[in-house]
């Protein structure tokens, strides 16, 4: 009886696989995602020296630097990005094969979720989220961190959820996402503002002085205007919404803000809001997470709770379309 002999390529692939320490691949994935030896070590509960040693072995194994040090930290080489995509798919298939989907009972669960938000999103989300957690999931806690605008768009915390303004239609291969709000821009001004007595046209809007809040998508507005050869007169630029209202109420400056935020902003204030005369400019917010958590029951529950809170907030908006 003839035996089937493995081909040279099959034999070489088997030998190469046997020579690879699969634990190194787990470390490699953490390095690519964290862009830091110390952060990867903390995530894996290892020492930094152990991870550094693993990186040296990985570089020898794949004959590539894999991670390069820059002024902004470590960045993966193109070869490292290619490998990371392939490994992530393989890890996901392995986990699906050996994992058993469990159930998540929020009433009895003991778990901490990491949430990264900007102050703009936090003001809307956190009060409602905390009330809901205290009511239906008293054993669940939150670790809230500020959103870093300089963070690369292909990064998301391993165990967390990030709430981001959507600035492009593409999705990163290193994260999964769900649209949780589609909104539009409004123009906020004091009630007695000269522009409040007549329809707000684009020409009139561009004649006004503007207060710009950086880091919340308002640069998209400037980019759209620039494409048309136009620009607004930004008189003051501030990093957060805090302290903005007294300026708007006491001056003739105006500010562009999301419509769904108008209910809480206008309540008790001396301000009014009008639709931004650029209807094609949309505002979207996405929840973004690590793809490893796609099927985690607890993580799915947490993401759905965030989605419901945004949906309810949108439905309660005092500004009608």
C-alpha positions as CSV (number, residue, x, y, z in Angstrom):
1,X,0.0,0.0,0.0
2,X,1.4,3.3,-1.1
3,X,1.9,5.9,1.7
4,X,1.2,9.6,1.0
5,X,4.4,11.5,1.5
6,X,4.2,15.1,2.7
7,X,5.4,17.6,0.2
8,X,8.5,19.7,0.9
9,X,6.4,22.8,1.5
10,X,4.2,21.0,3.9
11,X,7.2,19.6,5.8
12,X,8.8,23.0,5.9
13,X,5.6,24.7,7.2
14,X,5.3,22.1,9.9
15,X,8.9,22.5,11.0
16,X,8.6,26.3,11.0
17,X,5.4,26.1,13.2
18,X,7.1,23.8,15.6
19,X,10.0,26.2,16.0
20,X,7.6,29.1,16.9
21,X,6.9,29.7,20.6
22,X,3.2,30.6,20.5
23,X,3.6,32.5,23.8
24,X,5.7,34.9,21.9
25,X,2.9,35.6,19.5
26,X,0.6,36.5,22.4
27,X,3.3,39.0,23.6
28,X,3.7,40.3,20.0
29,X,0.0,41.0,19.8
30,X,0.1,42.9,23.1
31,X,3.1,45.0,21.9
32,X,1.4,45.9,18.7
33,X,-1.7,47.0,20.4
34,X,-0.2,48.8,23.4
35,X,2.8,50.3,21.6
36,X,4.7,50.1,24.8
37,X,6.9,47.4,26.5
38,X,5.7,48.5,30.0
39,X,2.0,48.6,29.1
40,X,2.2,45.2,27.3
41,X,4.0,43.8,30.3
42,X,1.3,45.1,32.7
43,X,-1.5,43.7,30.5
44,X,0.2,40.3,30.4
45,X,1.2,40.4,34.1
46,X,4.9,40.0,33.2
47,X,8.0,42.1,33.8
48,X,9.2,44.6,31.3
49,X,12.5,42.7,30.9
50,X,10.6,39.6,30.0
51,X,8.6,41.4,27.3
52,X,11.8,43.1,26.0
53,X,13.5,39.7,25.8
54,X,10.5,38.4,23.9
55,X,10.7,41.3,21.4
56,X,14.3,40.4,20.7
57,X,13.4,36.8,20.0
58,X,10.5,37.9,17.8
59,X,12.8,40.1,15.8
60,X,15.2,37.2,15.3
61,X,12.3,34.9,14.4
62,X,10.8,37.2,11.8
63,X,13.9,39.0,10.7
64,X,12.3,42.4,11.1
65,X,12.5,45.2,13.7
66,X,8.7,44.8,14.2
67,X,8.5,47.8,16.7
68,X,10.3,51.1,16.1
69,X,10.9,53.7,18.7
70,X,9.8,57.2,17.8
71,X,9.3,60.5,19.6
72,X,5.6,59.5,20.1
73,X,6.4,56.0,21.3
74,X,6.8,52.7,19.7
75,X,5.1,52.1,16.3
76,X,4.8,48.8,14.4
77,X,6.6,48.3,11.1
78,X,4.5,47.4,8.0
79,X,5.6,43.7,8.5
80,X,4.4,43.8,12.1
81,X,1.0,45.2,11.0
82,X,0.7,42.4,8.4
83,X,1.6,39.7,10.9
84,X,-0.8,41.2,13.5
85,X,-3.7,41.0,11.2
86,X,-3.0,37.3,10.5
87,X,-2.4,36.4,14.1
88,X,-5.5,38.2,15.3
89,X,-7.7,36.1,12.9
90,X,-6.0,32.9,14.0
91,X,-6.4,33.8,17.7
92,X,-10.0,34.6,17.2
93,X,-10.7,31.2,15.6
94,X,-8.9,29.4,18.3
95,X,-10.8,31.2,21.0
96,X,-14.1,30.5,19.3
97,X,-13.2,26.8,19.0
98,X,-12.3,26.2,22.7
99,X,-14.4,28.9,24.3
100,X,-17.8,28.3,25.9
101,X,-20.2,31.3,25.8
102,X,-21.3,32.1,29.3
103,X,-24.1,34.1,30.5
104,X,-23.9,37.5,32.1
105,X,-26.3,38.5,34.9
106,X,-25.9,42.2,35.6
107,X,-27.7,41.9,39.0
108,X,-25.0,39.6,40.4
109,X,-22.0,40.4,38.2
110,X,-18.7,41.6,39.7
111,X,-16.8,43.3,37.0
112,X,-15.0,46.6,36.1
113,X,-15.4,48.1,32.6
114,X,-13.0,50.7,31.2
115,X,-14.6,53.6,29.4
116,X,-12.7,56.3,27.5
117,X,-14.7,59.4,26.7
118,X,-14.2,63.1,25.9
119,X,-15.7,65.6,28.3
120,X,-18.3,66.4,25.7
121,X,-19.5,62.8,25.6
122,X,-19.0,62.3,29.3
123,X,-21.4,65.0,30.3
124,X,-24.1,63.3,28.3
125,X,-23.4,59.7,29.1
126,X,-21.9,59.4,32.6
127,X,-24.8,60.6,34.8
128,X,-27.3,58.3,33.1
129,X,-24.9,55.4,32.9
130,X,-24.0,55.6,36.6
131,X,-27.7,55.7,37.6
132,X,-28.5,52.7,35.4
133,X,-25.5,50.7,36.8
134,X,-26.5,51.5,40.4
135,X,-30.0,50.3,39.7
136,X,-29.5,47.1,37.6
137,X,-25.9,46.2,38.1
138,X,-24.7,47.3,41.6
139,X,-21.6,45.1,41.5
140,X,-20.4,46.6,38.2
141,X,-17.9,49.5,38.4
142,X,-16.4,51.9,35.9
143,X,-12.9,53.1,35.3
144,X,-13.3,56.3,33.3
145,X,-10.4,57.8,31.4
146,X,-10.2,60.9,29.2
147,X,-10.0,60.3,25.5
148,X,-6.6,61.1,24.0
149,X,-7.1,63.0,20.7
150,X,-3.5,62.2,19.7
151,X,-4.0,58.4,20.1
152,X,-3.6,56.6,16.8
153,X,-7.0,55.8,15.3
154,X,-6.2,52.0,15.1
155,X,-5.8,51.6,18.9
156,X,-8.4,50.8,21.5
157,X,-8.0,49.6,25.0
158,X,-8.0,45.8,25.3
159,X,-10.8,45.5,27.8
160,X,-12.5,48.8,27.3
161,X,-15.0,50.8,25.2
162,X,-14.2,54.1,23.6
163,X,-16.8,56.7,22.6
164,X,-15.5,58.6,19.6
165,X,-16.7,61.2,17.2
166,X,-16.7,59.5,13.8
167,X,-14.4,61.5,11.4
168,X,-14.2,58.9,8.5
169,X,-16.3,56.1,7.0
170,X,-13.5,53.5,7.3
171,X,-13.1,51.1,10.1
172,X,-9.8,50.1,11.6
173,X,-8.7,46.4,11.4
174,X,-7.7,46.7,15.1
175,X,-11.1,47.6,16.4
176,X,-14.8,46.9,16.1
177,X,-17.4,49.6,16.3
178,X,-21.1,50.5,16.4
179,X,-22.8,53.7,15.4
180,X,-24.6,55.0,18.5
181,X,-25.7,58.4,17.4
182,X,-26.3,60.3,14.2
183,X,-26.8,64.0,14.8
184,X,-26.5,67.4,13.3
185,X,-24.8,70.7,14.2
186,X,-26.5,73.7,15.8
187,X,-25.3,77.2,16.3
188,X,-25.5,78.5,19.8
189,X,-25.8,82.2,20.6
190,X,-27.1,84.5,23.3
191,X,-30.8,85.3,23.2
192,X,-30.4,89.0,22.4
193,X,-27.7,88.4,19.7
194,X,-28.2,90.5,16.5
195,X,-28.2,87.4,14.4
196,X,-31.0,85.8,16.4
197,X,-33.8,87.9,14.9
198,X,-33.5,86.6,11.3
199,X,-32.8,83.3,9.5
200,X,-29.2,82.2,9.8
201,X,-27.7,82.0,6.3
202,X,-24.2,80.7,5.6
203,X,-23.1,84.2,4.6
204,X,-24.4,85.6,7.9
205,X,-22.9,82.8,9.9
206,X,-19.4,83.5,8.4
207,X,-19.7,87.2,9.3
208,X,-20.0,86.3,13.0
209,X,-17.2,85.9,15.6
210,X,-16.8,82.3,16.7
211,X,-15.8,80.4,19.8
212,X,-14.3,77.0,18.8
213,X,-14.1,74.0,21.1
214,X,-11.2,71.9,19.9
215,X,-11.2,68.1,20.1
216,X,-14.9,67.5,19.5
217,X,-15.1,67.4,15.7
218,X,-15.4,71.1,15.1
219,X,-12.3,71.0,12.9
220,X,-14.4,69.1,10.4
221,X,-16.5,72.2,10.0
222,X,-13.4,74.2,9.1
223,X,-12.2,71.6,6.7
224,X,-15.6,71.6,4.9
225,X,-15.5,75.4,4.6
226,X,-11.9,75.4,3.4
227,X,-12.9,73.0,0.6
228,X,-15.3,75.8,-0.6
229,X,-12.7,78.5,-0.2
230,X,-14.4,79.8,2.9
231,X,-13.5,80.3,6.6
232,X,-15.1,81.4,9.8
233,X,-13.7,84.0,12.2
234,X,-12.5,82.0,15.2
235,X,-11.9,84.6,18.0
236,X,-11.4,82.2,20.9
237,X,-10.4,78.5,20.9
238,X,-10.8,76.5,24.1
239,X,-10.0,72.9,24.9
240,X,-13.3,71.9,26.6
241,X,-16.9,72.9,26.9
242,X,-16.4,73.9,30.5
243,X,-16.6,77.7,30.9
244,X,-18.0,78.1,27.4
245,X,-21.6,79.1,28.3
246,X,-20.7,82.3,30.3
247,X,-18.7,83.5,27.2
248,X,-21.5,82.9,24.8
249,X,-24.1,84.4,27.1
250,X,-22.1,87.6,27.6
251,X,-20.7,88.2,24.1
252,X,-21.7,88.2,20.5
253,X,-19.6,85.1,19.8
254,X,-21.4,81.9,18.6
255,X,-20.4,78.3,18.9
256,X,-21.2,75.2,16.9
257,X,-22.6,72.3,19.0
258,X,-24.3,68.9,18.5
259,X,-28.1,69.2,18.4
260,X,-28.8,66.4,21.0
261,X,-26.9,68.4,23.6
262,X,-29.1,71.5,23.2
263,X,-31.8,70.3,25.6
264,X,-29.5,70.5,28.7
265,X,-27.6,73.5,27.4
266,X,-30.6,75.7,26.7
267,X,-32.4,74.8,29.9
268,X,-32.1,77.7,32.3
269,X,-29.7,79.6,30.0
270,X,-30.0,82.9,28.1
271,X,-29.2,81.2,24.8
272,X,-30.9,80.1,21.6
273,X,-29.9,77.7,18.9
274,X,-30.3,77.5,15.2
275,X,-29.5,74.8,12.6
276,X,-26.0,75.2,11.2
277,X,-26.4,76.4,7.6
278,X,-24.4,73.5,6.3
279,X,-26.9,70.7,6.3
280,X,-24.5,68.2,4.6
281,X,-22.2,68.3,7.6
282,X,-23.2,65.4,9.8
283,X,-22.1,64.5,13.3
284,X,-21.7,60.8,14.3
285,X,-20.6,59.1,17.4
286,X,-19.3,55.5,17.5
287,X,-18.6,53.1,20.3
288,X,-15.3,51.3,19.6
289,X,-13.9,48.2,21.2
290,X,-11.3,45.5,20.8
291,X,-12.6,42.7,18.4
292,X,-11.7,40.1,21.0
293,X,-14.7,41.3,23.0
294,X,-17.2,40.9,20.2
295,X,-18.9,37.9,21.8
296,X,-18.2,38.4,25.4
297,X,-21.7,38.4,27.1
298,X,-20.8,41.0,29.7
299,X,-19.1,43.3,27.2
300,X,-22.1,43.0,24.8
301,X,-24.4,43.9,27.6
302,X,-22.3,47.0,28.5
303,X,-22.1,48.1,24.9
304,X,-25.9,47.7,24.5
305,X,-26.5,49.8,27.6
306,X,-24.4,52.6,26.2
307,X,-26.3,52.4,23.0
308,X,-29.7,52.6,24.8
309,X,-28.6,55.6,26.8
310,X,-27.6,57.5,23.7
311,X,-30.8,56.5,21.9
312,X,-32.9,57.7,24.8
313,X,-31.0,61.0,25.0
314,X,-31.5,61.6,21.4
315,X,-35.3,60.9,21.7
316,X,-35.5,63.3,24.6
317,X,-33.8,66.1,22.7
318,X,-35.7,69.4,23.0
319,X,-34.5,70.5,19.5
320,X,-36.8,69.1,16.8
321,X,-35.6,68.4,13.3
